[in-house]
């Protein structure tokens, strides 16, 4: 019998700066394929045509004011901010956690400072649109997506190599 691996601890790094104790919650990026239904003659139903990856967004909630994040707002490069999530996932039938790392590069598109009231929680939220995404488990790269360089690797397979070659990249 195997039990599910649950997040036991995590940390966030913003351009290498350790955010220990400051990152309250991270909404990890959702990976979604852009598809379109196609049904041609002689087909009994539609199939989904794959047109690549939808946009990737990471959302962060911090426990209080983060000057570093505020200074990054309006950054002009598509990959001007690097965020790294480091999580320890462990099941109750194992003593060894799995190290899960997600690295994204992008820019902050929204900063929600929340409400200001003395004595209340002062969390603030940040949305980061990502042009690069990499998920690794125990140091093994599982998924890597680089929009600008037209790279999409899953489990070591470069899924876009043929397309890059066909257009001279």
Secondary structure, DSSP 8 states (H G I E B T S, - for coil): -----EEEEEEEEETTEE-TTTEEEEE-----EEEEEE--TT-SS-EEEEEEE--EEEEEEESS--HHHHHHTT-SSTT-EEEEEEEEEE-TT-SS-EEEEEEEEEEEEEEE-----TTS---EEEEEEEEEEEEEETTEEEEEEETTTTEEEETTEETTHHHHHHTT-
